[in-house]
Amino acid sequence: MFGNWLKTAILMAAIMALFGMVGAALGGAQGMLLAFMLGGAMNIWAYWNSDKMVLRMYNAREVDEAGAPQFYRVVRELASNAGLPMPKVYVIDEAQPNAFATGRNPEHAAVAATTGILQMLSERELRGVMAHELAHVKHRDILISTISATVAGAISTLANFGMFFGGRDEEGRSNPLVGILVMILAPLAAALIQMAISRSREFEADRGGAEISRDPEALASALQKIERYAQGLPLEAAEAHPETAQMMIINPLSGGDLKGLFSTHPATEERIRRLLALAGRA
């Protein structure tokens, strides 16, 4: 557990340092200050508004116990197990089996699941999935992923400015070559760090979800099913907004996850292996 949190802290520091370096390369000390001011403003805005945006992107509809009794009951019981306030519960009318959590903190959290996952999973497997999502809420991963995504986007925006304003060398002199290198390499580096943060938090949410549900094998079984069926069923909102893919329990993009450094999620086989190891120790 401590190792994953340390890794996340190092990666968050790395992406913020990269942000400052890009600003400095494009505009010297003033550029670095402007970059951090821009990043701070974007983070504040994202902190308060990202949950509403994502739910709107996916046309999620809020449900209560009368509208989705089994789903709502599962979330309520697991939230109680985790010592969390009851989150808002949403359903997305999509065939692809998937789920995510959002919200700036546990007091303003929401969980959402597609109709596909509600129909496909057993109640036990659904408990495993929602426990995983509530672990994200408990660990405040939504805030971490929002900040990393916002900063990565800001780095790409700043890097694009390099095409118009050039760059500066170590002595502060204008250097178009520096601008070109920043424009090409900075967004790639930011994306790699963002993806590494996402993978680290998924492993931790699997572990936390297993603790909340007290049933690691349920989540392992659910992941196996979701992986099998999700690839053949597109999720239109995710295709239109690929930056939201990291929020899902399984990568929703039709092309599937890339391997290694370029993946938003750890390999499902490795996640299942770790969960079964937890079950064995339990």
N, C-alpha and C positions, 0 to 999 in steps of 0.2 A: 504493500500500500504506500509506504513512505517513498519507495523508489519511483513510483508513478507520479506522485505529487512533486518530487524533486525534479524529475524530467520535465514535467509541465512548466514548473517555475523557470527552469533554464531556457526552455523553448520560448516562453513568453518574453523573457528578458532579451533573447536573441532577436525576436521579431521587432521589438521596440528599438533595439540598437540598430537594426537594419534600416528602420524608418528614419532614424536620425542621420545615419550615414548617407542615405539617398538624398535627404534634404541638404546635407553639407556638400555633397558632390555636385549638386545642381545649383546651389546658391550660397555656399560658404556658411559661416556662422548664422547669418540671417536666414538662410534657407533651412538650416537645421531647426532653428527656433520656430519658423513658420510651419515646418513639417510636424513638429510636436504639438503646436497649437491646433493645426488642422486635425491631427489624430485625436486629440483630446475632445474637440468639439464633436467629431463624428462618433466617438465612443459614448459620450453623454447622450447624444440623440438616439443611438442604437440601443442603449440601456433602457430607455423609456418606451421605445416604439417598436423594437424588432418583433416582439411577440404578436402584436396586432398585425403587422405586415405579413408575417409568415402564415398566420391563420387565414388571412384574407387571400393570400396567393393560392392556398389549397382549398378555398371555398369550404372551410371547415364550419360545421354547424354545432352549436352548443347543445348538449343533451342533459337531461336530468334522470332521476331514477325511474320515472314513468316512461321516458322515451327509450332508454337503453338499460333495463334493469340489471342484467347480468354484468355488463361492462361497468356500470356505475358502482355496483356493489363491490366488485373486485378492486376497483381503484380506492374506494373508501376504506376497505379492510387493510389494504397494503399501506395506504397513507398513515393509518393508525399504527400499524406495525413499525413504520419508519419514524414515527413521532413527528409527522409533517401535517400542516394544515391541509384540509381537503382542497385539491386543485380543481379548477374548472375542467370539464370533460367535453371533448369534441369528437365528432365523427366526420370522416371524409368519405364521400361517396365515390370510391375508386376500387377497382377489382384487385389491384396489386396489394399483397399483404405487406403492410408497413406501419410504423408508429413513430412518434417523436414527442418530446417534451419541449416546452418553451416558457418564457416568463423571466422577469428580471431577478426574482428571488422566490423563496418558498411560499411567501405570503401572496404572491401574485403569479403563481404558476398555472400552467395548463398542460394537459396531456391530450394527445389526439391519436386516433387509430383509424385505419381505413376499414370500410365495410368488408373488404377482402380478408383482412386478418381476423376480424370478428367471426366471420363465417368459417374460416379454415381451421383455426386452432381450437383445441379443447379448452375447457375452463382452466385446467391446471397449467397448460402452456401459455394461455393468456395472462395468468398471474405472473408467470416468469417474465414475460415481455414488459408488463406494466411495472413490475418491480424494478426492472432495468431502467425504465424511463424515470421512475421516482428517485432512483439512485442519482441520476443526472441532476434532478432538482435538489436533492439533499447536498450534493457536492458542489452546487452552483456552477455546473458545467455549461449551462446555457449562457451565463455571463462570460465565461472564459472563451467559448466558441464565438460568441458575438464580437468580443474585442479582437480576437485573432483574425476573424473574417473582415472586420472593419479596417483594421490596420493593414492587412494584406491588400485590400481594395485601394486604400489610400496610397500605399507604396506603388501600386500599378499606375494610379493616376499621376502621382508625382513623376514617375519614370517617363510617362508619356510627355510630360513637360520638357524633358530633356531633348526631345526632337525639335522643339522650338527655341529653347534658351541655351542649349549646349550644356557643358559641364565645367567644373573647375578642378584644376590639379591641386597638389598638396600645398602649393604656394598661393593659391587663390586666383591664379590666372585662368582666363577662359580657355577651355580645351574641348572642342567638339567631339573628340574621340571618347573622352570620359562620359559625355552625355549619351553617346551611342551605346557604350558598354552598360551604363546604368539602365538605359531603356530596355536592353535585352535581358540582362542578368538579374536585375532587382526583382521583377515580378516572379521569375522562376524561383529564386531563393525564398521569397515570401510565401509562395504556394507550397513549397516543400516543408517549410517550418509549420505552416498552418495545418497541413495534412498530418505531420508528425504529432502535433498537439491533439488532433482529432483521434488518432489511433490510440494514443496514451489514455485519453479519457474514456474511450469505449471499453478497454480492458478493465479500467477501474469501475465503470458502471456495471459491467458483468459481475464483478466480484461483489459490489454493493447490492446489486439486485438479488444475487443468490442469498445474501444475508437477510434481506428484507422478506423474501418469499420463503426462506428456509428450505429451498428446493432447487439446487443448482441444475439438476437433471431436467427440470421442466423448461428452463431457458435454453438449455442445450438442444432439447428436442424441438423447441419452437424455432430456433435459429436454423436448424437443419431443414425444416419444412419451408420456412420463408425463403431461404437461399434457393431451394429447388424451384419454387413457383414464381418468385419475384422477377427473375431475369426474362421470362417470356411475356410479362405483362407490363406495358409502359405506364409510367405515372406522369401525366402531361405537365402538371405544375412543376415537377422536378426537372423535366426536360427543358422547360422554359426558364427555370431559375436553378441552374446546377449548383450555385453556391449554397443552396439549402440541403444538398445531398448529405453533408456531414451530420445533419441533425437526426437522420433516420436510423433505425436500429440495424437496417441492412441498406447498402447503397442502392437507391431506387433507379439509377440511370440505366437505360436499356442496354448500353454497351458493357455493363458490368464494371467491376472495380479493376483498376490497373494494379499491377503487382508492385511490391516493395515500397520505395520512397514515394511513388506517385499515387498511392491508395489513400482514400479518405477513411477507410475502415480496415481493421486488421483482418487477416484471412479468417474466414468463418471456421475453417477446420481447426485453427489454432485457438480460437475462442471456445469452441466446443471441447477441445482437449483440456483446456484450463478449467472449464466448468466441471467436467467429469472428474478431474483431479481433486477439485474442491469437494465434490460429492463423496469421493473415496475417503478423503480425510475426515469428513463429517461422520 
